[in-house]
């Protein structure tokens, strides 16, 4: 089997992103283990810290997960006292999620350790290149959302595209 010229694992953007994301997620999960918080629960808490009072659908899109899985994570976070769920006043069929003071407290306690982890991951990369990396990843994400996936695309991508469109219309 011949390898395509110039497009092996070292050049494949998908491979490089996936490999990097896996190891970063593993490192972050290890950091969260003593607090009995999963990586997805951490994402939920940090998303709510930035933008509180979200519907489950909004939260799923912002946390990068499917709604069915998110519901279990939100229930666990609620049992730990980090979030609370309530029926939306605007739409009684909709559940909204808010972060509690305990949730904000655990985020504040963990953020310094996450910053140390991030600094270690970025060691040796000049700050201006880190800024380029962040902007590039944000642009890449926006580009993926703008592809308008086919009907057979996965639910996670469909939800992310819908939330991206909603966020763009709110900013307009």
C-alpha positions in Angstrom: 0.0 0.0 0.0 1.5 3.3 -1.0 1.4 6.4 1.1 0.0 9.6 -0.5 2.8 12.0 -1.0 2.9 14.7 1.7 -0.1 13.5 3.6 0.8 11.1 6.3 -0.1 11.2 10.0 2.3 14.0 10.6 0.5 16.2 8.0 -3.1 15.1 8.7 -4.8 17.9 10.6 -7.5 15.5 11.9 -4.9 13.1 13.2 -2.8 15.8 14.8 -5.8 17.5 16.4 -7.3 14.2 17.6 -4.0 12.9 19.0 -3.4 16.2 20.8 -6.9 16.5 22.1 -6.8 13.0 23.5 -3.6 13.6 25.5 -4.7 17.0 26.7 -8.0 15.6 27.8 -6.2 12.8 29.7 -4.0 15.2 31.5 -6.9 17.4 32.4 -8.9 14.4 33.6 -6.1 13.4 35.9 -6.0 16.9 37.4 -9.8 16.7 38.0 -9.8 13.2 39.5 -9.1 14.3 43.1 -12.2 16.6 42.9 -14.4 13.7 41.6 -15.3 15.9 38.5 -15.3 14.5 35.0 -13.8 16.4 32.1 -17.3 17.0 30.7 -18.6 18.2 34.1 -15.7 20.6 34.2 -16.6 21.9 30.7 -20.2 22.4 31.8 -19.1 24.3 34.9 -16.7 26.6 33.0 -19.3 27.2 30.2 -21.8 28.2 32.8 -19.3 30.4 34.6 -18.9 32.3 31.3 -22.6 32.2 30.2 -25.0 31.2 33.0 -28.6 30.2 32.6 -28.5 28.0 29.4 -31.0 25.5 28.1 -29.7 22.0 27.9 -29.5 22.2 24.1 -27.4 25.4 24.4 -25.2 23.9 27.0 -24.7 20.7 25.0 -23.5 22.7 22.0 -21.2 24.9 24.1 -19.8 21.9 26.0 -19.3 19.9 22.8 -21.4 16.9 23.7 -24.7 15.3 22.9 -27.8 16.2 24.8 -28.5 12.6 26.0 -25.0 12.4 27.6 -25.1 15.9 28.9 -28.4 15.3 30.8 -26.6 12.6 32.9 -23.6 15.0 33.6 -25.9 17.8 34.6 -27.8 15.5 37.0 -24.5 14.4 38.5 -23.4 18.1 38.9 -26.8 18.9 40.4 -26.4 16.1 42.9 -23.0 17.5 43.9 -24.6 20.9 44.4 -22.7 22.6 41.5 -25.7 23.4 39.3 -29.4 23.7 39.5 -32.0 22.9 36.9 -35.3 24.6 36.5 -38.2 25.0 34.1 -37.7 28.0 31.8 -40.2 30.9 32.4 -40.3 31.5 28.6 -41.0 27.9 27.6 -42.3 25.4 30.1 -41.0 22.5 28.0 -37.5 23.8 28.3 -35.1 23.1 31.1 -32.5 25.8 32.0 -29.3 25.2 34.0 -27.6 27.6 36.3 -24.3 27.4 38.2 -24.5 27.6 42.0 -22.1 29.3 44.4 -20.6 25.9 45.1 -20.1 25.4 41.4 -18.4 28.8 41.1 -16.2 27.9 44.1 -15.0 24.6 42.6 -14.2 26.4 39.3 -12.2 29.1 41.2 -10.4 26.4 43.1 -9.4 24.4 40.0 -8.7 27.2 37.5 -5.1 27.9 38.9 -4.2 24.2 38.5 -5.6 24.2 35.0 -3.6 27.3 34.1 -0.4 25.5 35.3 -1.3 22.5 33.2 -1.9 24.8 30.2 1.4 26.6 30.7 3.2 23.3 30.8 1.5 22.2 27.6 2.5 25.4 25.9 6.1 25.4 27.1 8.6 26.4 24.5 5.9 28.0 22.2 6.3 31.8 21.9 3.3 33.8 23.2 2.6 35.3 19.8 2.4 31.7 18.3 0.1 30.7 21.1 -2.2 33.6 20.2 -2.1 32.5 16.5 -2.9 28.9 17.6 -5.9 30.1 19.6 -7.2 32.2 16.8 -6.6 29.4 14.3 -8.4 26.8 16.3 -11.4 29.3 16.7 -11.4 29.9 12.9 -11.1 26.2 12.2 -14.1 25.5 14.5 -16.1 28.2 12.8 -15.2 26.8 9.4 -16.4 23.4 10.4 -19.7 24.8 11.5 -20.2 26.7 8.2 -19.9 23.5 6.2 -23.7 22.8 6.5 -23.4 19.1 7.2 -25.4 16.6 5.1 -28.5 15.0 6.7 -26.4 12.0 7.6 -24.0 14.1 9.8 -23.7 13.3 13.4 -26.0 14.9 16.0 -23.1 16.6 17.8 -22.1 18.5 14.6 -25.8 19.3 13.8 -26.3 20.8 17.3 -23.0 22.8 17.0 -24.0 24.2 13.6 -27.4 25.2 14.9 -25.9 26.9 18.0 -23.3 28.6 15.8 -26.0 30.0 13.6 -28.0 31.1 16.6 -24.9 32.8 18.1 -24.2 34.6 14.8 -27.8 35.9 14.6 -27.7 37.2 18.2 -24.5 39.1 17.5 -25.9 40.7 14.3 
